Amino acid sequence: MRKDKQIAIQLRKEGNSYSQIRDTLGVSKSTLSYWLRDLKISENARRKISARAHKISIAALIERNKNQTALAKERAKRIRLEAQREANKLIKRPLFIAGTSLYWAEGYKKGAFGSKWKGVDFANSDSSTVKVMMKFFRNICGVPNDKFRIQLMVHPNVDTEKAIAYWSKMTKISKDQFMKISYAVSKSSKKKRNPNSLIYGTIHIRICDVKLFFRIIGWIDGLKEKLT
């Protein structure tokens, strides 16, 4: 028997992987597979091989996630810069200025500053404001009806069926696209409003679209640039 084969057998019995044996002996994996195909190894050796493979798999997954995160950040940066330039053309449209300004004031923006969720979310209780934003999302952003999700936030005294019917009619979004109702009341709304004044509650208009989110953030950047 070849000496390197004997060493390979011994290394395998000690719980070494094919990659480790290959690196030690300079023998191809196909040769090792042929040499060791009928070799019986102990349970302890199997555990060592399995544990090492798992560790390598986790390390590879972490590295892959890091690379994907870096690529995602680069894509977001590119979309944002392109949108900032695009704002120079769109700024002549009143609906663009209105919608971008309202989102700048009331929309979710934390995703552009480190928060994990990166989607469009605009919350309001004023029907006229909601109508403007729905026009903005449809006509400026090009969002199709099936991509909208609506979440209703209400005080306990609100008639939820009536509120859903009201906002469904107002937004022209099917009731099937309404999410689970939230009864949480923010501290800011407690300070600002009488619960009885929000008879239809507050709605969140949500669009799960990372590209659109960064596009709107870029439009805000462009608007800031023009105004300042």
C-alpha positions as a Markdown table, in Angstrom:
| # | Residue | x | y | z |
|---|---|---|---|---|
| 1 | Met | 0.0 | 0.0 | 0.0 |
| 2 | Arg | 1.2 | 3.5 | -0.9 |
| 3 | Lys | 2.6 | 5.4 | 2.1 |
| 4 | Asp | 0.4 | 8.5 | 1.3 |
| 5 | Lys | -2.7 | 6.3 | 1.2 |
| 6 | Gln | -1.8 | 4.9 | 4.7 |
| 7 | Ile | -1.4 | 8.4 | 6.0 |
| 8 | Ala | -4.7 | 9.4 | 4.4 |
| 9 | Ile | -6.5 | 6.5 | 6.1 |
| 10 | Gln | -5.0 | 7.5 | 9.4 |
| 11 | Leu | -5.9 | 11.1 | 9.0 |
| 12 | Arg | -9.5 | 10.2 | 8.1 |
| 13 | Lys | -9.8 | 8.0 | 11.1 |
| 14 | Glu | -8.7 | 10.9 | 13.3 |
| 15 | Gly | -11.6 | 13.0 | 12.0 |
| 16 | Asn | -10.0 | 15.0 | 9.2 |
| 17 | Ser | -12.0 | 16.2 | 6.2 |
| 18 | Tyr | -11.1 | 15.4 | 2.6 |
| 19 | Ser | -10.0 | 19.1 | 2.2 |
| 20 | Gln | -7.7 | 18.8 | 5.1 |
| 21 | Ile | -6.2 | 15.6 | 3.9 |
| 22 | Arg | -5.8 | 17.0 | 0.4 |
| 23 | Asp | -4.0 | 20.1 | 1.8 |
| 24 | Thr | -1.7 | 17.9 | 3.9 |
| 25 | Leu | -0.8 | 15.3 | 1.3 |
| 26 | Gly | -1.4 | 17.1 | -2.0 |
| 27 | Val | -3.7 | 14.3 | -3.2 |
| 28 | Ser | -6.8 | 15.2 | -5.2 |
| 29 | Lys | -10.2 | 14.7 | -3.6 |
| 30 | Ser | -11.2 | 12.2 | -6.3 |
| 31 | Thr | -8.2 | 10.0 | -5.4 |
| 32 | Leu | -9.1 | 10.3 | -1.7 |
| 33 | Ser | -12.7 | 9.4 | -2.4 |
| 34 | Tyr | -11.5 | 6.3 | -4.2 |
| 35 | Trp | -9.1 | 5.3 | -1.4 |
| 36 | Leu | -11.4 | 6.0 | 1.5 |
| 37 | Arg | -14.8 | 5.0 | 0.0 |
| 38 | Asp | -15.1 | 1.8 | 2.1 |
| 39 | Leu | -13.3 | 3.1 | 5.2 |
| 40 | Lys | -15.3 | 2.7 | 8.5 |
| 41 | Ile | -14.6 | 5.6 | 11.0 |
| 42 | Ser | -15.6 | 6.0 | 14.6 |
| 43 | Glu | -18.6 | 8.0 | 15.7 |
| 44 | Asn | -16.3 | 10.5 | 17.4 |
| 45 | Ala | -14.5 | 11.1 | 14.1 |
| 46 | Arg | -17.8 | 11.5 | 12.3 |
| 47 | Arg | -18.8 | 14.2 | 14.9 |
| 48 | Lys | -15.5 | 16.0 | 14.4 |
| 49 | Ile | -16.0 | 16.1 | 10.6 |
| 50 | Ser | -19.6 | 17.1 | 10.9 |
| 51 | Ala | -18.8 | 19.9 | 13.4 |
| 52 | Arg | -16.1 | 21.3 | 11.2 |
| 53 | Ala | -18.3 | 21.2 | 8.1 |
| 54 | His | -21.0 | 23.0 | 10.0 |
| 55 | Lys | -18.5 | 25.7 | 11.2 |
| 56 | Ile | -17.3 | 26.2 | 7.7 |
| 57 | Ser | -20.9 | 26.4 | 6.4 |
| 58 | Ile | -21.8 | 29.1 | 9.0 |
| 59 | Ala | -18.6 | 31.1 | 8.2 |
| 60 | Ala | -19.5 | 30.9 | 4.5 |
| 61 | Leu | -23.1 | 32.0 | 5.2 |
| 62 | Ile | -21.8 | 35.0 | 7.3 |
| 63 | Glu | -19.4 | 36.0 | 4.5 |
| 64 | Arg | -22.2 | 35.7 | 1.9 |
| 65 | Asn | -24.5 | 37.8 | 4.0 |
| 66 | Lys | -21.8 | 40.5 | 4.4 |
| 67 | Asn | -21.3 | 40.5 | 0.6 |
| 68 | Gln | -25.1 | 40.8 | 0.0 |
| 69 | Thr | -25.4 | 43.6 | 2.5 |
| 70 | Ala | -22.6 | 45.5 | 0.8 |
| 71 | Leu | -24.2 | 45.0 | -2.6 |
| 72 | Ala | -27.6 | 46.1 | -1.2 |
| 73 | Lys | -26.0 | 49.3 | 0.2 |
| 74 | Glu | -24.4 | 50.0 | -3.1 |
| 75 | Arg | -27.7 | 49.5 | -5.0 |
| 76 | Ala | -29.5 | 51.7 | -2.5 |
| 77 | Lys | -26.9 | 54.4 | -2.9 |
| 78 | Arg | -27.1 | 54.3 | -6.7 |
| 79 | Ile | -31.0 | 54.4 | -6.7 |
| 80 | Arg | -30.9 | 57.3 | -4.3 |
| 81 | Leu | -28.4 | 59.3 | -6.4 |
| 82 | Glu | -30.4 | 58.6 | -9.6 |
| 83 | Ala | -33.6 | 59.7 | -8.0 |
| 84 | Gln | -32.0 | 62.9 | -6.7 |
| 85 | Arg | -31.1 | 63.8 | -10.3 |
| 86 | Glu | -34.5 | 62.7 | -11.5 |
| 87 | Ala | -36.1 | 65.2 | -9.1 |
| 88 | Asn | -34.8 | 68.1 | -11.2 |
| 89 | Lys | -37.2 | 67.0 | -14.0 |
| 90 | Leu | -40.2 | 66.0 | -11.8 |
| 91 | Ile | -40.1 | 69.2 | -9.7 |
| 92 | Lys | -42.2 | 70.9 | -12.3 |
| 93 | Arg | -45.2 | 68.7 | -11.4 |
| 94 | Pro | -47.3 | 69.9 | -8.5 |
| 95 | Leu | -48.3 | 66.4 | -7.4 |
| 96 | Phe | -44.6 | 65.4 | -7.2 |
| 97 | Ile | -43.8 | 68.3 | -4.9 |
| 98 | Ala | -46.9 | 67.7 | -2.8 |
| 99 | Gly | -46.3 | 64.0 | -2.4 |
| 100 | Thr | -42.6 | 64.2 | -1.8 |
| 101 | Ser | -43.0 | 67.0 | 0.7 |
| 102 | Leu | -45.7 | 65.1 | 2.6 |
| 103 | Tyr | -43.6 | 62.0 | 2.7 |
| 104 | Trp | -40.6 | 64.1 | 3.9 |
| 105 | Ala | -42.7 | 65.4 | 6.7 |
| 106 | Glu | -44.8 | 62.3 | 7.7 |
| 107 | Gly | -43.4 | 59.2 | 6.0 |
| 108 | Tyr | -41.2 | 56.5 | 7.3 |
| 109 | Lys | -37.5 | 57.3 | 6.6 |
| 110 | Lys | -35.5 | 55.4 | 9.2 |
| 111 | Gly | -34.6 | 52.6 | 6.7 |
| 112 | Ala | -32.3 | 55.1 | 5.1 |
| 113 | Phe | -30.5 | 55.6 | 8.3 |
| 114 | Gly | -29.8 | 52.1 | 9.6 |
| 115 | Ser | -33.1 | 50.5 | 10.5 |
| 116 | Lys | -33.5 | 47.1 | 9.0 |
| 117 | Trp | -37.0 | 47.5 | 7.4 |
| 118 | Lys | -36.7 | 49.4 | 4.2 |
| 119 | Gly | -40.2 | 49.9 | 2.8 |
| 120 | Val | -42.6 | 52.8 | 2.1 |
| 121 | Asp | -44.9 | 53.7 | 5.0 |
| 122 | Phe | -47.0 | 56.8 | 5.2 |
| 123 | Ala | -49.3 | 57.4 | 8.2 |
| 124 | Asn | -52.1 | 60.0 | 8.5 |
| 125 | Ser | -55.7 | 60.5 | 9.6 |
| 126 | Asp | -56.6 | 63.3 | 7.3 |
| 127 | Ser | -58.7 | 62.2 | 4.4 |
| 128 | Ser | -57.5 | 65.0 | 2.0 |
| 129 | Thr | -53.8 | 64.2 | 2.8 |
| 130 | Val | -54.4 | 60.5 | 2.2 |
| 131 | Lys | -56.1 | 61.2 | -1.2 |
| 132 | Val | -53.1 | 63.3 | -2.3 |
| 133 | Met | -50.7 | 60.5 | -1.3 |
| 134 | Met | -52.6 | 57.8 | -3.0 |
| 135 | Lys | -52.5 | 59.9 | -6.2 |
| 136 | Phe | -48.8 | 60.4 | -5.7 |
| 137 | Phe | -48.1 | 56.7 | -5.2 |
| 138 | Arg | -50.2 | 55.8 | -8.2 |
| 139 | Asn | -49.4 | 58.5 | -10.7 |
| 140 | Ile | -45.9 | 59.6 | -9.8 |
| 141 | Cys | -44.5 | 56.3 | -8.3 |
| 142 | Gly | -46.5 | 54.0 | -10.6 |
| 143 | Val | -47.6 | 51.6 | -7.8 |
| 144 | Pro | -50.3 | 49.1 | -8.9 |
| 145 | Asn | -53.3 | 48.5 | -6.6 |
| 146 | Asp | -52.2 | 45.0 | -5.6 |
| 147 | Lys | -49.0 | 46.3 | -4.0 |
| 148 | Phe | -50.7 | 48.4 | -1.4 |
| 149 | Arg | -51.3 | 47.3 | 2.1 |
| 150 | Ile | -53.3 | 49.3 | 4.6 |
| 151 | Gln | -53.0 | 49.1 | 8.4 |
| 152 | Leu | -55.6 | 50.8 | 10.6 |
| 153 | Met | -54.6 | 52.2 | 14.0 |
| 154 | Val | -57.6 | 53.0 | 16.2 |
| 155 | His | -58.7 | 53.9 | 19.7 |
| 156 | Pro | -60.8 | 51.3 | 21.4 |
| 157 | Asn | -64.0 | 53.3 | 20.9 |
| 158 | Val | -63.8 | 53.3 | 17.1 |
| 159 | Asp | -66.2 | 51.2 | 15.0 |
| 160 | Thr | -63.6 | 49.2 | 13.1 |
| 161 | Glu | -65.9 | 47.9 | 10.4 |
| 162 | Lys | -67.1 | 51.4 | 9.6 |
| 163 | Ala | -63.5 | 52.7 | 9.7 |
| 164 | Ile | -62.3 | 50.0 | 7.3 |
| 165 | Ala | -65.2 | 50.7 | 4.9 |
| 166 | Tyr | -64.4 | 54.4 | 5.1 |
| 167 | Trp | -60.7 | 54.0 | 4.3 |
| 168 | Ser | -61.3 | 51.3 | 1.7 |
| 169 | Lys | -63.6 | 53.7 | -0.2 |
| 170 | Met | -61.2 | 56.7 | 0.3 |
| 171 | Thr | -58.1 | 54.8 | -0.9 |
| 172 | Lys | -59.9 | 52.6 | -3.5 |
| 173 | Ile | -58.1 | 49.6 | -1.9 |
| 174 | Ser | -59.9 | 46.4 | -1.3 |
| 175 | Lys | -60.7 | 45.4 | 2.3 |
| 176 | Asp | -58.7 | 42.2 | 1.6 |
| 177 | Gln | -55.6 | 44.3 | 1.5 |
| 178 | Phe | -56.1 | 45.7 | 5.0 |
| 179 | Met | -53.7 | 44.3 | 7.6 |
| 180 | Lys | -54.5 | 43.4 | 11.2 |
| 181 | Ile | -55.9 | 46.4 | 13.1 |
| 182 | Ser | -53.6 | 47.9 | 15.7 |
| 183 | Tyr | -55.1 | 49.4 | 18.9 |
| 184 | Ala | -51.8 | 50.9 | 20.0 |
| 185 | Val | -51.9 | 54.6 | 20.6 |
| 186 | Ser | -48.7 | 56.6 | 20.3 |
| 187 | Lys | -47.7 | 59.1 | 23.1 |
| 188 | Ser | -47.6 | 61.9 | 20.5 |
| 189 | Ser | -51.2 | 61.2 | 19.3 |
| 190 | Lys | -52.4 | 61.1 | 22.9 |
| 191 | Lys | -50.9 | 64.6 | 23.4 |
| 192 | Lys | -52.1 | 66.1 | 20.1 |
| 193 | Arg | -55.6 | 64.7 | 19.6 |
| 194 | Asn | -58.8 | 63.9 | 21.4 |
| 195 | Pro | -59.5 | 60.2 | 20.9 |
| 196 | Asn | -63.1 | 61.0 | 19.9 |
| 197 | Ser | -61.9 | 63.2 | 17.0 |
| 198 | Leu | -60.3 | 60.2 | 15.2 |
| 199 | Ile | -63.6 | 58.4 | 14.5 |
| 200 | Tyr | -61.9 | 56.5 | 11.6 |
| 201 | Gly | -58.5 | 56.1 | 13.2 |
| 202 | Thr | -55.2 | 56.6 | 11.5 |
| 203 | Ile | -54.1 | 54.6 | 8.5 |
| 204 | His | -50.6 | 53.4 | 7.4 |
| 205 | Ile | -50.3 | 53.2 | 3.6 |
| 206 | Arg | -47.6 | 50.5 | 3.2 |
| 207 | Ile | -45.7 | 49.4 | 0.0 |
| 208 | Cys | -43.1 | 46.7 | 0.4 |
| 209 | Asp | -40.7 | 47.9 | -2.2 |
| 210 | Val | -37.1 | 48.7 | -1.3 |
| 211 | Lys | -36.3 | 50.3 | -4.6 |
| 212 | Leu | -39.3 | 52.7 | -4.4 |
| 213 | Phe | -38.3 | 53.5 | -0.8 |
| 214 | Phe | -34.8 | 54.7 | -1.8 |
| 215 | Arg | -36.2 | 56.4 | -4.8 |
| 216 | Ile | -38.5 | 58.5 | -2.6 |
| 217 | Ile | -35.6 | 59.2 | -0.3 |
| 218 | Gly | -33.6 | 60.4 | -3.3 |
| 219 | Trp | -36.5 | 62.6 | -4.4 |
| 220 | Ile | -36.5 | 64.2 | -0.9 |
| 221 | Asp | -32.7 | 64.7 | -1.3 |
| 222 | Gly | -33.3 | 66.4 | -4.6 |
| 223 | Leu | -36.1 | 68.6 | -3.2 |
| 224 | Lys | -33.9 | 69.6 | -0.3 |
| 225 | Glu | -31.1 | 70.6 | -2.7 |
| 226 | Lys | -33.5 | 72.8 | -4.7 |
| 227 | Leu | -35.0 | 74.5 | -1.7 |
| 228 | Thr | -31.7 | 75.1 | 0.2 |
